[in-house]
Amino acid sequence: MTNTNWFSKDVISDRLTRICEPHVHKFFQANMFHVVGKDADLVIDFGMGLANLRNELHIPSGKPVFAVATHVHVDHVGSFHEFETRLGHAAEAEAFARMPDASTLADYFRTQPDAVNAADPTGVTPETYEILPAPLTRILEENDVIDIGDACYTVLHLPGHSPGSIGLLDQRTGEFFSGDAIYQGGLVDDLPGCNIEAYKVTMTRLSKLEVDVVHGGHGEKFGNARLHEIAKSYLISRNR
């Protein structure tokens, strides 16, 4: 298995690519996104770190890169340390700096009997898997803005799945990167660090949010009507 073969890529547009790790257990197959901007590139989430992500993005030498982690879970921060400018929410800043199992849930990955279905390029096995610390160089809060020259993304704090879960919304185009706050598939609210009451507040917010397209932390993209449907269905299920 080579570094390149470890990843799959879906070119969504001339400025947006989705990257996945198909050889990882399905539960840990998170989406990573590379947005090509005029003045800087934006990379959102970083998979398991079982191969070098940055090398696969072919970012021109010297071009600024904003690396944004939507939250600190294992399937979103593995390659976070490969980037110099690292952004994440204040609620998980300490966890990014140390990457403890209690926050990343890396121990859950290590115990899966079928954690990977191919030998990863680095030679790491699930049993020896560790996440390198990636201290934040910029701490994000609600309504902060990330400007890449031809697009600006507003930070939405969306706790519930984890304390520091965030989304990034381009309010001009309605493009929304939601991390694991919402996506197509079974939403997870029963892991350590999850908070159902906080998640209900987030889902109430998302049920009213107007967007054009949602790029979730897992699964395929979807539209505004589906965003509202998923959020409302969650609220119904948790308010019974």
Backbone as numpy.savetxt, mean C-alpha at the origin, in Angstrom:
# Nx Ny Nz CAx CAy CAz Cx Cy Cz
14.60 -18.32 -10.42 13.76 -17.14 -10.42 14.65 -15.89 -10.42
14.43 -15.00 -11.41 15.19 -13.76 -11.47 14.41 -12.64 -10.79
15.11 -11.54 -10.54 14.46 -10.39 -9.93 13.27 -9.93 -10.77
13.48 -9.86 -12.09 12.42 -9.38 -12.99 11.23 -10.32 -13.00
11.47 -11.62 -13.04 10.37 -12.59 -13.08 9.58 -12.65 -11.79
10.14 -12.10 -10.72 9.43 -12.12 -9.44 8.19 -11.24 -9.48
8.23 -10.19 -10.29 7.14 -9.22 -10.34 6.28 -9.41 -11.59
5.01 -9.05 -11.46 4.15 -8.87 -12.63 3.79 -7.40 -12.71
3.61 -6.91 -13.93 3.32 -5.48 -14.12 2.10 -5.32 -15.01
1.25 -4.39 -14.62 0.06 -4.05 -15.39 0.15 -2.56 -15.71
0.40 -2.26 -16.98 0.52 -0.86 -17.40 -0.88 -0.30 -17.56
-1.29 0.53 -16.63 -2.65 1.07 -16.63 -2.76 2.27 -17.56
-1.72 3.08 -17.61 -1.68 4.22 -18.53 -0.22 4.55 -18.77
0.02 5.62 -19.56 1.42 5.99 -19.83 2.10 6.58 -18.61
1.36 6.81 -17.52 1.94 7.36 -16.30 1.76 6.47 -15.08
0.98 5.40 -15.20 0.67 4.57 -14.03 0.86 3.09 -14.33
1.65 2.43 -13.46 1.86 0.99 -13.55 1.55 0.36 -12.20
0.85 -0.76 -12.24 0.60 -1.55 -11.03 1.55 -2.74 -11.03
2.18 -2.99 -9.90 3.13 -4.10 -9.76 2.63 -5.04 -8.69
2.78 -6.34 -8.92 2.37 -7.36 -7.94 3.45 -8.42 -7.83
3.30 -9.28 -6.83 4.21 -10.41 -6.62 3.40 -11.71 -6.70
3.29 -12.29 -7.89 2.41 -13.45 -8.07 2.88 -14.72 -7.39
4.15 -14.76 -6.95 4.66 -15.98 -6.34 4.54 -15.99 -4.81
3.86 -14.99 -4.29 3.62 -14.89 -2.85 2.21 -15.40 -2.55
2.03 -15.97 -1.37 0.71 -16.40 -0.90 -0.32 -15.31 -1.21
-1.49 -15.68 -1.71 -2.48 -14.73 -2.20 -2.83 -13.67 -1.16
-2.87 -14.04 0.10 -3.22 -13.08 1.15 -2.23 -11.92 1.21
-0.98 -12.19 0.78 0.09 -11.19 0.85 0.40 -10.56 -0.51
-0.41 -10.83 -1.51 -0.18 -10.26 -2.84 -0.79 -8.86 -2.91
-0.06 -7.89 -2.43 -0.54 -6.50 -2.42 -0.15 -5.78 -3.70
-0.93 -4.78 -4.03 -0.62 -3.93 -5.17 0.42 -2.88 -4.80
1.34 -2.64 -5.71 2.27 -1.52 -5.63 2.04 -0.66 -6.86
2.17 0.65 -6.73 1.89 1.54 -7.85 3.06 2.49 -8.08
3.36 2.68 -9.36 4.40 3.64 -9.77 3.74 4.68 -10.66
3.73 5.93 -10.18 3.16 7.04 -10.92 4.31 7.90 -11.44
4.38 8.08 -12.74 5.41 8.91 -13.35 4.92 10.34 -13.39
5.61 11.22 -12.69 5.24 12.63 -12.66 6.22 13.50 -13.43
5.84 14.73 -13.66 6.69 15.66 -14.41 7.95 16.00 -13.63
7.80 16.30 -12.35 8.93 16.73 -11.54 9.46 15.65 -10.61
8.62 14.70 -10.29 9.01 13.61 -9.38 8.11 12.42 -9.66
8.60 11.23 -9.34 7.78 10.03 -9.42 7.22 9.71 -8.04
6.11 9.00 -8.04 5.45 8.58 -6.81 5.37 7.06 -6.81
5.87 6.42 -5.75 5.74 4.97 -5.58 4.91 4.74 -4.35
3.85 3.95 -4.51 2.91 3.71 -3.42 2.94 2.22 -3.08
3.40 1.91 -1.90 3.50 0.57 -1.33 4.59 -0.27 -1.98
5.06 -1.30 -1.22 6.37 -1.87 -1.52 6.46 -3.37 -1.35
5.32 -4.06 -1.36 5.33 -5.51 -1.38 6.10 -6.12 -0.23
6.59 -7.34 -0.46 7.24 -8.13 0.58 8.73 -7.89 0.69
9.33 -7.26 -0.33 10.77 -7.04 -0.29 11.59 -8.27 -0.59
11.01 -9.25 -1.26 11.71 -10.49 -1.58 12.52 -10.38 -2.87
12.40 -9.26 -3.55 13.24 -8.91 -4.70 13.35 -7.40 -4.71
14.32 -6.88 -5.43 14.56 -5.44 -5.43 13.52 -4.74 -6.30
12.64 -3.99 -5.66 11.57 -3.30 -6.38 12.10 -2.11 -7.16
12.93 -1.31 -6.53 13.37 -0.07 -7.19 14.02 -0.35 -8.54
14.83 -1.42 -8.62 15.49 -1.74 -9.88 14.50 -2.01 -11.01
13.29 -2.45 -10.66 12.30 -2.81 -11.67 11.51 -1.61 -12.17
11.67 -0.46 -11.53 10.86 0.70 -11.90 11.53 1.57 -12.96
12.84 1.41 -13.13 13.59 2.12 -14.18 13.34 3.63 -14.12
13.48 4.17 -12.94 13.33 5.61 -12.73 14.63 6.28 -13.17
14.57 7.34 -13.97 15.79 8.01 -14.43 16.67 8.45 -13.27
17.97 8.28 -13.42 18.91 8.66 -12.38 18.77 10.14 -12.04
18.69 10.42 -10.77 18.60 11.80 -10.31 17.20 12.34 -10.19
16.21 11.64 -10.73 14.83 12.14 -10.62 14.32 11.91 -9.20
13.71 12.91 -8.57 13.18 12.71 -7.22 12.07 11.66 -7.20
12.01 10.93 -6.10 11.00 9.89 -5.92 10.39 10.04 -4.53
9.07 10.13 -4.48 8.35 10.08 -3.21 7.86 8.65 -3.01
8.35 8.00 -1.96 7.92 6.64 -1.61 6.92 6.74 -0.47
5.68 6.34 -0.72 4.61 6.49 0.27 4.07 5.12 0.64
4.13 4.81 1.93 3.54 3.57 2.44 2.15 3.87 2.98
1.14 3.16 2.47 -0.22 3.42 2.94 -0.44 2.91 4.36
0.38 1.95 4.79 0.36 1.48 6.18 1.53 0.53 6.36
1.72 0.05 7.58 2.98 -0.62 7.94 2.91 -2.15 7.85
1.86 -2.72 7.31 1.78 -4.18 7.25 2.80 -4.78 6.28
3.17 -6.00 6.56 4.27 -6.70 5.91 4.20 -6.67 4.39
3.01 -6.82 3.81 2.88 -6.91 2.36 2.92 -5.54 1.66
3.15 -4.48 2.45 3.19 -3.14 1.88 4.50 -2.41 2.15
5.41 -2.99 2.91 6.62 -2.25 3.33 7.93 -2.99 3.08
7.92 -4.14 2.43 9.13 -4.93 2.31 10.28 -4.22 1.63
10.00 -3.43 0.58 11.05 -2.71 -0.14 11.07 -1.22 0.17
10.39 -0.82 1.22 10.30 0.60 1.58 11.69 1.19 1.80
12.59 0.40 2.39 13.93 0.88 2.72 14.78 1.19 1.49
14.38 0.73 0.31 15.16 0.95 -0.90 15.10 2.40 -1.39
14.21 3.18 -0.83 13.96 4.54 -1.30 14.43 5.56 -0.26
14.98 6.67 -0.75 15.57 7.67 0.15 14.51 8.54 0.81
13.49 8.92 0.08 12.45 9.82 0.60 11.22 8.99 0.92
10.99 8.77 2.21 9.95 7.84 2.65 8.88 8.58 3.45
7.64 8.40 3.05 6.52 9.10 3.66 5.50 8.11 4.20
4.98 8.40 5.39 3.95 7.58 6.00 3.28 8.36 7.10
2.20 7.81 7.62 1.42 8.54 8.62 2.08 8.55 9.99
1.85 9.64 10.71 2.45 9.83 12.03 2.12 8.69 12.99
0.91 8.12 12.88 0.47 7.10 13.83 1.34 5.84 13.78
2.05 5.64 12.67 2.88 4.45 12.53 4.36 4.79 12.34
4.73 6.02 12.61 6.12 6.45 12.40 7.11 5.60 13.19
6.80 5.31 14.44 7.71 4.49 15.25 7.83 3.08 14.69
6.73 2.55 14.20 6.75 1.20 13.63 7.60 1.15 12.36
7.50 2.15 11.49 8.34 2.18 10.29 9.82 2.21 10.66
10.15 2.89 11.73 11.55 3.03 12.14 12.13 1.72 12.66
11.30 0.83 13.19 11.79 -0.41 13.79 11.28 -1.66 13.10
10.15 -1.59 12.45 9.50 -2.71 11.77 9.33 -3.93 12.68
8.74 -3.76 13.85 8.53 -4.90 14.74 7.40 -5.80 14.23
7.51 -7.09 14.50 6.48 -8.02 14.08 5.11 -7.63 14.60
5.05 -7.06 15.78 3.76 -6.70 16.38 3.00 -5.70 15.51
3.73 -4.90 14.75 3.10 -3.91 13.87 2.99 -4.39 12.43
4.06 -5.01 11.91 4.08 -5.43 10.51 3.33 -6.74 10.27
3.22 -7.56 11.30 2.61 -8.90 11.22 3.43 -9.84 10.35
4.74 -9.58 10.28 5.63 -10.44 9.50 5.65 -11.87 10.01
5.42 -12.04 11.32 5.42 -13.39 11.88 4.30 -14.23 11.29
3.22 -13.61 10.89 2.11 -14.34 10.27 2.55 -14.90 8.92
3.32 -14.12 8.16 3.83 -14.59 6.88 4.78 -15.77 7.08
5.67 -15.68 8.06 6.66 -16.73 8.28 6.03 -18.09 8.57
4.86 -18.09 9.16 4.24 -19.35 9.59 3.35 -19.99 8.52
3.20 -19.33 7.36 2.36 -19.90 6.32 3.08 -21.07 5.63
2.47 -22.25 5.56 3.15 -23.39 4.93 3.39 -23.18 3.43
2.57 -22.35 2.79 2.74 -22.08 1.35 2.93 -20.58 1.14
3.84 -19.99 1.93 4.05 -18.54 1.88 4.50 -18.08 0.50
5.33 -18.86 -0.17 5.76 -18.56 -1.53 5.70 -19.84 -2.35
5.51 -19.68 -3.66 5.46 -20.86 -4.53 6.63 -20.93 -5.49
7.65 -20.11 -5.23 8.89 -20.14 -6.02 10.01 -19.58 -5.16
11.23 -20.00 -5.46 12.38 -19.48 -4.72 12.59 -18.02 -5.08
12.67 -17.15 -4.07 12.82 -15.73 -4.40 14.27 -15.43 -4.77
14.50 -14.33 -5.51 15.84 -14.05 -6.05 16.91 -13.82 -5.00
16.53 -13.40 -3.80 17.52 -13.09 -2.79 17.95 -14.31 -1.99
17.25 -15.42 -2.16 17.57 -16.62 -1.41 16.95 -16.66 -0.03
16.19 -15.64 0.34 15.52 -15.61 1.64 14.39 -16.62 1.64
14.23 -17.32 2.73 13.10 -18.23 2.91 12.10 -17.59 3.88
10.86 -18.03 3.88 9.90 -17.47 4.84 10.39 -17.55 6.28
11.08 -18.61 6.61 11.54 -18.80 7.99 12.58 -17.76 8.40
13.38 -17.28 7.44 14.44 -16.31 7.74 14.05 -14.88 7.36
12.82 -14.70 6.97 12.35 -13.41 6.45 12.37 -12.33 7.53
12.92 -11.18 7.18 12.90 -10.01 8.06 12.64 -8.77 7.21
12.07 -7.75 7.82 11.84 -6.47 7.16 12.86 -5.47 7.68
13.57 -4.82 6.78 14.56 -3.83 7.19 13.85 -2.55 7.65
14.33 -1.94 8.72 13.75 -0.67 9.18 13.80 0.38 8.07
12.78 1.23 8.05 12.70 2.29 7.03 12.12 3.55 7.69
12.93 4.25 8.50 12.42 5.45 9.18 11.88 6.47 8.19
10.79 7.08 8.55 10.18 8.08 7.68 11.07 9.32 7.60
11.17 9.88 6.40 11.85 11.15 6.23 10.85 12.31 6.17
9.58 11.99 5.99 8.51 12.98 6.06 7.29 12.32 6.67
6.79 12.90 7.71 5.62 12.36 8.41 4.36 13.02 7.88
3.38 12.21 7.51 2.15 12.71 6.90 1.02 12.80 7.91
0.18 13.77 7.67 -1.06 13.96 8.43 -2.20 14.20 7.44
-3.42 14.14 7.95 -4.60 14.45 7.15 -4.43 15.79 6.42
-4.79 15.77 5.12 -4.79 16.96 4.26 -3.41 17.43 3.80
-2.34 16.72 4.17 -1.05 17.02 3.56 -1.13 16.76 2.05
-0.27 17.42 1.29 -0.29 17.29 -0.16 1.06 16.82 -0.67
1.04 15.88 -1.60 2.24 15.39 -2.27 2.16 15.85 -3.72
3.10 16.70 -4.13 3.08 17.34 -5.44 4.18 16.74 -6.31
3.78 16.14 -7.45 4.77 15.55 -8.36 4.89 16.35 -9.66
4.36 17.58 -9.64 4.53 18.46 -10.79 3.31 18.61 -11.65
2.77 17.48 -12.11 1.56 17.52 -12.93 0.38 16.87 -12.22
0.54 16.54 -10.95 -0.54 16.01 -10.13 -0.22 16.26 -8.67
-1.27 16.50 -7.90 -1.13 16.69 -6.46 -2.06 15.72 -5.75
-1.53 15.02 -4.76 -2.30 14.01 -4.03 -2.50 14.46 -2.59
-3.76 14.52 -2.18 -4.11 14.89 -0.82 -4.17 13.64 0.06
-3.58 13.72 1.24 -3.55 12.60 2.16 -4.86 12.52 2.94
-5.49 11.36 2.92 -6.67 11.08 3.73 -6.29 10.04 4.79
-6.46 10.37 6.04 -6.21 9.41 7.12 -7.43 8.52 7.25
-7.24 7.21 7.05 -8.35 6.25 6.97 -8.10 5.07 7.92
-8.08 5.32 9.22 -7.75 4.26 10.18 -8.84 3.20 10.27
-8.47 2.07 10.83 -9.38 0.96 11.01 -8.69 -0.35 10.69
-8.23 -0.48 9.46 -7.42 -1.65 9.11 -6.11 -1.62 9.88
-5.56 -0.42 10.04 -4.41 -0.18 10.91 -4.50 1.26 11.39
-3.77 1.61 12.45 -3.90 2.98 12.99 -3.47 4.07 12.02
-2.47 3.79 11.18 -1.94 4.81 10.29 -2.31 4.64 8.84
-3.36 3.89 8.55 -3.77 3.69 7.16 -4.13 5.02 6.51
-3.63 5.22 5.29 -3.93 6.44 4.54 -4.34 6.10 3.11
-4.98 7.07 2.47 -5.23 7.04 1.04 -4.70 8.32 0.43
-4.50 8.31 -0.88 -4.04 9.49 -1.62 -5.05 9.81 -2.71
-5.57 11.02 -2.70 -6.61 11.43 -3.64 -6.14 12.61 -4.47
-6.17 12.44 -5.79 -5.98 13.56 -6.71 -7.36 14.21 -6.88
-7.58 15.33 -6.23 -8.90 15.95 -6.24 -9.26 16.55 -7.59
-8.27 16.75 -8.44 -8.54 17.28 -9.78 -9.10 16.21 -10.69
-8.51 15.01 -10.65 -8.93 13.94 -11.57 -9.81 12.89 -10.91
-9.85 12.85 -9.57 -10.61 11.83 -8.88 -9.91 10.49 -8.76
-8.61 10.46 -9.06 -7.82 9.23 -8.91 -7.52 9.02 -7.43
-7.87 7.84 -6.92 -7.78 7.57 -5.48 -7.02 6.28 -5.24
-5.90 6.38 -4.53 -5.15 5.21 -4.08 -5.54 4.96 -2.63
-6.20 3.84 -2.38 -6.87 3.63 -1.08 -6.14 2.71 -0.13
-5.00 2.12 -0.56 -4.33 1.16 0.32 -5.28 0.05 0.73
-5.17 -0.39 1.98 -6.05 -1.46 2.45 -7.27 -0.93 3.19
-7.50 0.38 3.12 -8.72 0.92 3.71 -9.94 0.34 3.00
-9.83 0.23 1.67 -10.94 -0.35 0.91 -10.40 -0.91 -0.41
-10.91 -2.06 -0.79 -10.53 -2.71 -2.05 -11.58 -3.77 -2.36
-11.48 -4.37 -3.53 -12.42 -5.42 -3.90 -11.93 -6.74 -3.30
-12.77 -7.34 -2.49 -12.39 -8.58 -1.80 -12.74 -8.46 -0.34
-12.47 -9.52 0.41 -12.81 -9.52 1.83 -11.95 -8.55 2.62
-12.55 -7.51 3.16 -11.80 -6.54 3.96 -11.41 -7.17 5.29
-10.23 -6.81 5.78 -9.66 -7.41 6.99 -9.75 -6.43 8.14
-10.45 -6.81 9.20 -10.55 -5.95 10.38 -10.37 -6.72 11.67
-9.76 -7.92 11.58 -9.63 -8.77 12.76 -8.18 -9.14 13.07
-7.23 -8.39 12.53 -5.82 -8.62 12.85 -5.40 -7.72 14.01
-4.30 -8.04 14.66 -3.79 -7.13 15.70 -3.59 -5.73 15.13
-4.07 -4.73 15.86 -3.97 -3.35 15.40 -5.19 -2.85 14.67
-6.07 -3.75 14.23 -7.32 -3.32 13.61 -8.26 -2.75 14.67
-9.12 -1.86 14.23 -10.08 -1.23 15.13 -11.40 -1.06 14.38
-12.38 -1.89 14.72 -13.63 -1.90 13.97 -14.37 -0.57 14.09
-14.37 0.02 15.29 -15.08 1.29 15.45 -14.45 2.38 14.60
-13.12 2.42 14.55 -12.45 3.39 13.68 -12.74 3.09 12.21
-12.79 1.81 11.87 -13.06 1.40 10.49 -14.46 1.84 10.08
-15.42 1.78 10.98 -16.78 2.21 10.67 -16.81 3.71 10.36
-16.03 4.48 11.09 -15.94 5.92 10.80 -15.33 6.14 9.42
-14.27 5.40 9.12 -13.65 5.50 7.80 -14.62 5.10 6.70
-15.36 4.02 6.90 -16.30 3.58 5.87 -17.45 4.56 5.68
-17.88 5.19 6.74 -18.88 6.24 6.60 -18.35 7.37 5.72
-17.09 7.73 5.95 -16.46 8.76 5.13 -16.36 8.34 3.67
-15.90 7.11 3.44 -15.72 6.63 2.07 -17.05 6.44 1.35
-18.10 6.16 2.09 -19.42 5.98 1.47 -19.95 7.28 0.87
-19.32 8.41 1.23 -19.75 9.72 0.73 -18.70 10.37 -0.15
-17.53 9.75 -0.26 -16.44 10.33 -1.04 -16.73 10.21 -2.53
-16.49 11.28 -3.27 -16.69 11.27 -4.72 -15.33 11.15 -5.42
-15.17 10.06 -6.17 -13.93 9.82 -6.89 -14.26 9.36 -8.31
-13.23 9.21 -9.12 -13.40 8.68 -10.47 -13.01 7.22 -10.52
-11.83 6.90 -9.98 -11.33 5.52 -9.99 -10.59 5.24 -8.69
-10.75 4.02 -8.19 -10.08 3.60 -6.96 -9.07 2.51 -7.29
-7.83 2.74 -6.86 -6.78 1.72 -6.96 -6.54 1.22 -5.54
-7.03 0.03 -5.24 -6.94 -0.51 -3.89 -5.62 -1.21 -3.62
-5.42 -1.54 -2.36 -4.21 -2.24 -1.96 -4.15 -3.68 -2.42
-5.29 -4.22 -2.82 -5.39 -5.57 -3.37 -6.45 -5.55 -4.46
-6.37 -6.47 -5.41 -7.41 -6.62 -6.41 -7.38 -5.58 -7.51
-8.47 -5.57 -8.28 -8.56 -4.71 -9.45 -9.12 -3.34 -9.08
-8.91 -2.39 -9.98 -9.45 -1.06 -9.79 -10.98 -1.08 -9.91
-11.62 -0.04 -9.38 -13.08 0.04 -9.45 -13.51 1.50 -9.39
-14.80 1.74 -9.58 -15.30 3.10 -9.69 -16.02 3.60 -8.46
-16.61 4.77 -8.61 -17.24 5.46 -7.50 -18.42 4.69 -6.92
-19.27 4.14 -7.79 -20.44 3.41 -7.31 -20.02 2.18 -6.50
-19.01 1.49 -6.96 -18.53 0.31 -6.24 -17.89 0.70 -4.91
-17.18 1.83 -4.89 -16.62 2.35 -3.63 -17.72 2.50 -2.60
-18.80 3.15 -2.97 -19.90 3.38 -2.04 -20.56 2.07 -1.63
-20.69 1.14 -2.59 -21.32 -0.15 -2.30 -20.51 -0.94 -1.27
-19.19 -0.99 -1.45 -18.35 -1.74 -0.51 -18.41 -1.11 0.88
-18.32 0.21 0.93 -18.33 0.90 2.22 -19.65 0.69 2.94
-20.75 0.83 2.23 -22.06 0.68 2.85 -22.31 -0.76 3.29
-21.83 -1.71 2.51 -21.99 -3.13 2.87 -21.22 -3.44 4.15
-20.04 -2.85 4.28 -19.26 -3.05 5.51 -20.03 -2.50 6.70
-20.57 -1.30 6.56 -21.30 -0.68 7.66 -22.52 -1.51 8.06
-23.21 -2.02 7.08 -24.37 -2.87 7.38 -23.94 -4.12 8.15
-22.84 -4.74 7.71 -22.39 -5.98 8.33 -21.92 -5.76 9.75
-21.35 -4.59 10.04 -20.80 -4.33 11.37 -21.78 -3.61 12.29
-22.92 -3.19 11.77 -23.90 -2.51 12.61 -25.11 -3.40 12.94
-24.99 -4.67 12.58 -26.09 -5.60 12.89 -26.18 -5.85 14.37
